[in-house]
Amino acid sequence: EVQLVESGGGLVQPGGSLRLSCVASEFTFSSYWMSWVRQAPGKGLEWVAKIKQDGSEKYYVDSVKGRFTISRDNAKNSLYLQMNSLRAEDTAVYYCTRNIFFDYWGQGTLVTVSS
Amino acid sequence: QSALTQPASVSGSPGQSITFSCTGTSSDVGGYNDVSWYQQHAGKAPKLIIYDVSNRPSGVSNRFSASKSGNTASLTISGLQAEDEADYYCSSYTSSSTRVFGRGTKLTVL
Protein backbone atom coordinates (compact mmCIF):
# COMPACT_ATOMS: atom_id res chain seq x y z
CA GLU A 1 0.00 0.00 0.00
CA VAL A 2 1.24 3.49 -0.88
CA GLN A 3 2.65 5.29 2.14
CA LEU A 4 3.71 8.89 2.62
CA VAL A 5 5.21 9.79 5.99
CA GLU A 6 5.95 13.41 6.82
CA SER A 7 8.26 14.68 9.53
CA GLY A 8 10.04 17.84 10.57
CA GLY A 9 7.17 19.94 11.89
CA GLY A 10 7.29 21.79 15.17
CA LEU A 11 7.24 25.16 16.88
CA VAL A 12 9.35 27.91 15.32
CA GLN A 13 9.59 31.65 15.91
CA PRO A 14 8.53 34.14 13.24
CA GLY A 15 11.39 34.65 10.81
CA GLY A 16 12.75 31.20 11.52
CA SER A 17 13.30 28.19 9.26
CA LEU A 18 12.14 24.61 9.15
CA ARG A 19 12.69 21.71 6.77
CA LEU A 20 9.91 19.21 6.21
CA SER A 21 10.56 15.72 4.87
CA CYS A 22 8.31 13.10 3.36
CA VAL A 23 9.39 9.52 2.82
CA ALA A 24 7.47 7.56 0.22
CA SER A 25 7.11 3.81 -0.09
CA GLU A 26 5.33 1.09 -2.05
CA PHE A 27 5.35 2.94 -5.38
CA THR A 28 7.89 4.18 -7.91
CA PHE A 29 8.55 7.60 -6.39
CA SER A 30 10.55 8.87 -9.37
CA SER A 31 7.54 8.45 -11.68
CA TYR A 32 5.26 10.98 -10.02
CA TRP A 33 4.83 14.69 -9.57
CA MET A 34 4.72 15.42 -5.85
CA SER A 35 3.15 18.29 -3.96
CA TRP A 36 2.83 19.88 -0.54
CA VAL A 37 -0.62 20.97 0.59
CA ARG A 38 -1.30 22.74 3.87
CA GLN A 39 -4.29 23.32 6.11
CA ALA A 40 -4.36 26.05 8.72
CA PRO A 41 -6.20 25.18 11.94
CA GLY A 42 -9.93 25.13 11.27
CA LYS A 43 -9.42 26.28 7.68
CA GLY A 44 -9.50 24.80 4.21
CA LEU A 45 -6.85 23.20 2.05
CA GLU A 46 -4.21 25.28 0.29
CA TRP A 47 -1.87 23.95 -2.37
CA VAL A 48 1.68 25.09 -1.60
CA ALA A 49 4.13 23.69 -4.15
CA LYS A 50 4.73 20.92 -6.65
CA ILE A 51 7.78 19.34 -8.26
CA LYS A 52 8.19 17.32 -11.43
CA GLN A 53 9.44 13.75 -11.45
CA ASP A 54 13.07 14.71 -12.16
CA GLY A 55 12.99 17.97 -10.20
CA SER A 56 13.34 20.07 -13.34
CA GLU A 57 10.12 22.01 -12.80
CA LYS A 58 8.86 23.56 -9.57
CA TYR A 59 5.81 25.70 -8.92
CA TYR A 60 4.66 27.62 -5.85
CA VAL A 61 1.64 29.45 -4.54
CA ASP A 62 2.33 33.19 -4.59
CA SER A 63 2.32 33.54 -0.79
CA VAL A 64 5.41 31.33 -0.37
CA LYS A 65 7.46 32.27 -3.45
CA GLY A 66 10.96 33.28 -2.48
CA ARG A 67 10.58 31.81 1.02
CA PHE A 68 9.86 28.11 0.45
CA THR A 69 11.80 25.64 -1.70
CA ILE A 70 10.51 22.24 -2.74
CA SER A 71 13.00 19.52 -3.63
CA ARG A 72 13.27 15.77 -3.93
CA ASP A 73 15.80 12.96 -3.76
CA ASN A 74 14.60 10.08 -5.91
CA ALA A 75 17.36 7.82 -4.64
CA LYS A 76 15.97 8.21 -1.14
CA ASN A 77 12.30 8.26 -2.15
CA SER A 78 12.03 11.56 -0.34
CA LEU A 79 10.33 14.91 -0.81
CA TYR A 80 11.35 18.05 1.05
CA LEU A 81 10.06 21.52 1.80
CA GLN A 82 12.58 24.08 3.03
CA MET A 83 10.67 26.89 4.71
CA ASN A 84 12.45 30.16 5.48
CA SER A 85 11.27 33.53 6.80
CA LEU A 86 8.31 31.83 8.41
CA ARG A 87 5.26 33.86 9.33
CA ALA A 88 2.35 33.29 11.69
CA GLU A 89 0.11 32.68 8.67
CA ASP A 90 2.28 29.68 7.69
CA THR A 91 0.96 27.83 10.76
CA ALA A 92 -0.73 24.71 9.40
CA VAL A 93 -0.67 20.98 9.00
CA TYR A 94 1.50 20.26 5.97
CA TYR A 95 0.60 17.24 3.86
CA CYS A 96 2.79 15.45 1.36
CA THR A 97 0.72 14.33 -1.64
CA ARG A 98 1.30 12.20 -4.71
CA ASN A 99 0.47 12.92 -8.32
CA ILE A 100 -0.93 16.01 -9.98
CA PHE A 101 -4.35 15.34 -8.51
CA PHE A 102 -3.21 14.26 -5.02
CA ASP A 103 -4.30 10.63 -5.07
CA TYR A 104 -2.48 9.75 -1.87
CA TRP A 105 -1.85 11.87 1.23
CA GLY A 106 0.38 11.52 4.24
CA GLN A 107 -0.90 11.98 7.77
CA GLY A 108 0.49 15.50 7.91
CA THR A 109 2.98 17.32 10.11
CA LEU A 110 2.06 20.39 12.16
CA VAL A 111 4.06 23.58 11.79
CA THR A 112 3.41 26.28 14.37
CA VAL A 113 4.93 29.72 13.88
CA SER A 114 4.69 31.69 17.09
CA SER A 115 6.82 33.65 19.51
CA GLN B 1 -4.63 32.48 -7.44
CA SER B 2 -8.04 33.04 -5.90
CA ALA B 3 -9.73 30.11 -4.22
CA LEU B 4 -12.53 28.40 -6.09
CA THR B 5 -16.01 29.21 -4.82
CA GLN B 6 -17.87 26.54 -2.89
CA PRO B 7 -20.92 26.91 -0.64
CA ALA B 8 -19.92 26.86 3.01
CA SER B 9 -22.41 24.19 3.97
CA VAL B 10 -25.09 21.87 2.66
CA SER B 11 -27.31 19.37 4.39
CA GLY B 12 -29.46 16.43 3.45
CA SER B 13 -31.32 13.46 4.84
CA PRO B 14 -30.25 9.83 4.49
CA GLY B 15 -31.19 8.42 1.11
CA GLN B 16 -31.36 11.80 -0.59
CA SER B 17 -29.13 13.02 -3.38
CA ILE B 18 -27.11 16.14 -2.85
CA THR B 19 -25.01 18.26 -5.21
CA PHE B 20 -22.04 20.48 -4.42
CA SER B 21 -20.90 23.25 -6.71
CA CYS B 22 -17.40 24.56 -7.36
CA THR B 23 -17.06 27.74 -9.42
CA GLY B 24 -13.89 29.09 -10.90
CA THR B 25 -12.90 30.96 -14.02
CA SER B 26 -11.79 30.21 -17.56
CA SER B 27 -8.22 30.20 -16.20
CA ASP B 28 -8.86 27.19 -14.03
CA VAL B 29 -12.06 25.12 -13.88
CA GLY B 30 -13.36 26.27 -17.25
CA GLY B 31 -10.09 25.96 -19.08
CA TYR B 32 -9.03 22.41 -18.25
CA ASN B 33 -10.53 18.98 -17.69
CA ASP B 34 -8.49 18.73 -14.53
CA VAL B 35 -10.86 19.11 -11.61
CA SER B 36 -10.68 16.83 -8.61
CA TRP B 37 -12.72 16.39 -5.44
CA TYR B 38 -11.69 15.37 -1.94
CA GLN B 39 -13.53 14.17 1.14
CA GLN B 40 -12.12 15.00 4.56
CA HIS B 41 -13.50 13.59 7.76
CA ALA B 42 -12.78 15.47 10.96
CA GLY B 43 -9.21 15.02 12.09
CA LYS B 44 -8.24 12.94 9.05
CA ALA B 45 -6.24 13.52 5.91
CA PRO B 46 -8.24 14.28 2.76
CA LYS B 47 -9.18 11.45 0.42
CA LEU B 48 -9.42 11.70 -3.35
CA ILE B 49 -12.90 10.78 -4.60
CA ILE B 50 -12.96 12.23 -8.13
CA TYR B 51 -10.20 13.19 -10.59
CA ASP B 52 -10.15 14.53 -14.15
CA VAL B 53 -13.65 16.00 -13.70
CA SER B 54 -15.59 12.76 -13.45
CA ASN B 55 -13.35 9.75 -12.84
CA ARG B 56 -13.58 7.74 -9.64
CA PRO B 57 -10.45 6.09 -8.20
CA SER B 58 -10.65 2.40 -7.52
CA GLY B 59 -12.50 1.72 -4.29
CA VAL B 60 -14.59 4.89 -4.27
CA SER B 61 -18.32 4.27 -4.11
CA ASN B 62 -20.31 4.77 -7.31
CA ARG B 63 -22.66 6.92 -5.23
CA PHE B 64 -20.17 9.70 -5.98
CA SER B 65 -20.39 11.27 -9.43
CA ALA B 66 -19.19 14.54 -10.89
CA SER B 67 -19.34 16.73 -13.96
CA LYS B 68 -18.40 20.16 -15.28
CA SER B 69 -20.17 22.84 -17.26
CA GLY B 70 -18.34 25.99 -18.20
CA ASN B 71 -16.58 27.42 -15.16
CA THR B 72 -18.53 25.33 -12.66
CA ALA B 73 -17.83 21.78 -11.54
CA SER B 74 -20.34 19.71 -9.59
CA LEU B 75 -20.15 16.71 -7.26
CA THR B 76 -23.24 14.62 -6.58
CA ILE B 77 -23.68 12.12 -3.78
CA SER B 78 -26.64 9.83 -4.24
CA GLY B 79 -28.23 7.70 -1.52
CA LEU B 80 -26.79 9.90 1.22
CA GLN B 81 -25.42 7.99 4.21
CA ALA B 82 -24.38 9.10 7.67
CA GLU B 83 -20.75 8.25 6.86
CA ASP B 84 -20.79 10.86 4.08
CA GLU B 85 -20.82 13.64 6.66
CA ALA B 86 -17.51 15.40 6.04
CA ASP B 87 -15.91 18.41 4.39
CA TYR B 88 -15.65 18.34 0.59
CA TYR B 89 -13.07 20.26 -1.42
CA CYS B 90 -12.67 20.79 -5.14
CA SER B 91 -9.36 21.53 -6.83
CA SER B 92 -8.35 22.60 -10.32
CA TYR B 93 -5.29 23.00 -12.46
CA THR B 94 -4.67 26.64 -13.40
CA SER B 95 -3.23 28.54 -16.35
CA SER B 96 -0.16 29.31 -14.21
CA SER B 97 0.61 25.57 -13.98
CA THR B 98 -0.33 25.70 -10.31
CA ARG B 99 -3.30 24.20 -8.52
CA VAL B 100 -6.04 25.86 -6.51
CA PHE B 101 -8.56 24.52 -4.00
CA GLY B 102 -12.04 25.64 -3.14
CA ARG B 103 -12.73 26.82 0.41
CA GLY B 104 -14.65 23.63 1.12
CA THR B 105 -18.24 22.63 1.80
CA LYS B 106 -19.33 21.08 5.08
CA LEU B 107 -21.89 18.34 4.52
CA THR B 108 -24.30 17.62 7.36
CA VAL B 109 -26.42 14.48 7.22
CA LEU B 110 -29.60 15.20 9.12
Interface residues (C-beta under 8 A of the other chain):
Chain A: S35 V37 G44 L45 E46 W47 K50 E57 Y59 Y60 V61 D62 Y95 I100 F101 F102 D103 Y104 W105 G106 Q107 G108
Chain B: Q1 A3 D34 S36 Y38 Q40 A45 P46 K47 L48 Y51 D52 P57 D87 Y89 S91 Y93 S96 S97 T98 R99 V100 F101 G102 R103 G104
